[in-house]
Amino acid sequence: MTSFPSTDIIIEITSLSRRLFYSVSQVDEFPTTARHGVWAGELGMLLAVAGTLLNRGIVDYKWVAIALVLVSIIGVPLGKFR
């Protein structure tokens, strides 16, 4: 029977992956491949948020939900500009 890795190991793996994807997104400077860099940056940010939410130190997710709503209110209108 295999055991599931502890949450601390998963947090460390997501943190390492986030750094890798963020680094890849910063190096990509050619217009033809810039979309891949943006995708890598978005994936890195998703892993950073997932790793943060897995942290045992977070007892109340109220502030996380408030921040998500505020960022959505600000980000959606900004995303419509070209």
C-alpha positions in Angstrom: 0.0 0.0 0.0 1.4 3.4 -1.0 1.0 6.4 1.2 0.0 9.8 -0.1 2.7 12.4 0.2 2.3 14.9 3.1 0.9 18.3 2.4 4.3 19.9 3.2 5.9 18.0 0.3 3.1 19.0 -2.1 3.6 22.7 -1.0 7.3 22.4 -1.7 6.7 20.8 -5.1 4.2 23.5 -6.1 6.6 26.2 -5.0 9.4 24.8 -7.0 7.2 24.4 -10.1 5.9 27.9 -9.7 9.5 29.3 -9.7 10.3 27.2 -12.8 7.2 28.4 -14.8 7.7 32.0 -13.7 11.4 31.9 -14.9 10.3 30.4 -18.2 7.7 33.1 -18.7 10.3 35.9 -18.0 12.9 34.6 -20.5 10.5 34.3 -23.5 10.9 37.5 -25.4 10.1 36.6 -29.0 6.6 37.6 -30.3 6.0 34.2 -31.9 6.5 32.3 -28.7 5.4 34.9 -26.2 2.0 33.2 -25.8 3.8 30.2 -24.4 5.6 32.4 -21.9 2.3 33.9 -20.8 0.8 30.5 -20.4 3.8 29.3 -18.3 3.4 32.4 -16.1 -0.3 31.8 -15.6 0.3 28.1 -14.7 3.0 29.2 -12.3 0.6 31.6 -10.6 -2.1 28.9 -10.4 0.4 26.6 -8.6 1.4 29.4 -6.3 -2.2 30.0 -5.3 -2.8 26.2 -4.9 0.3 25.9 -2.7 -0.8 28.8 -0.6 -4.2 27.4 0.0 -2.7 24.1 1.1 -0.8 25.8 3.9 -1.8 24.7 7.3 -1.3 28.2 8.7 -4.5 29.4 6.9 -7.3 28.9 9.3 -9.9 31.2 7.8 -10.4 31.5 4.0 -12.5 34.7 4.4 -9.6 37.0 3.4 -8.7 34.8 0.4 -12.3 35.0 -0.8 -12.4 38.8 -0.3 -9.1 39.2 -2.2 -10.5 37.0 -5.0 -13.6 39.1 -5.4 -11.6 42.4 -5.3 -9.1 41.2 -7.9 -12.0 40.0 -10.1 -13.8 43.3 -9.9 -10.6 45.1 -10.9 -9.3 42.6 -13.4 -12.4 41.9 -15.5 -12.8 45.5 -16.8 -9.0 45.8 -17.3 -9.0 42.6 -19.3 -11.5 44.1 -21.8 -9.1 46.8 -22.9 -6.7 46.0 -25.7 
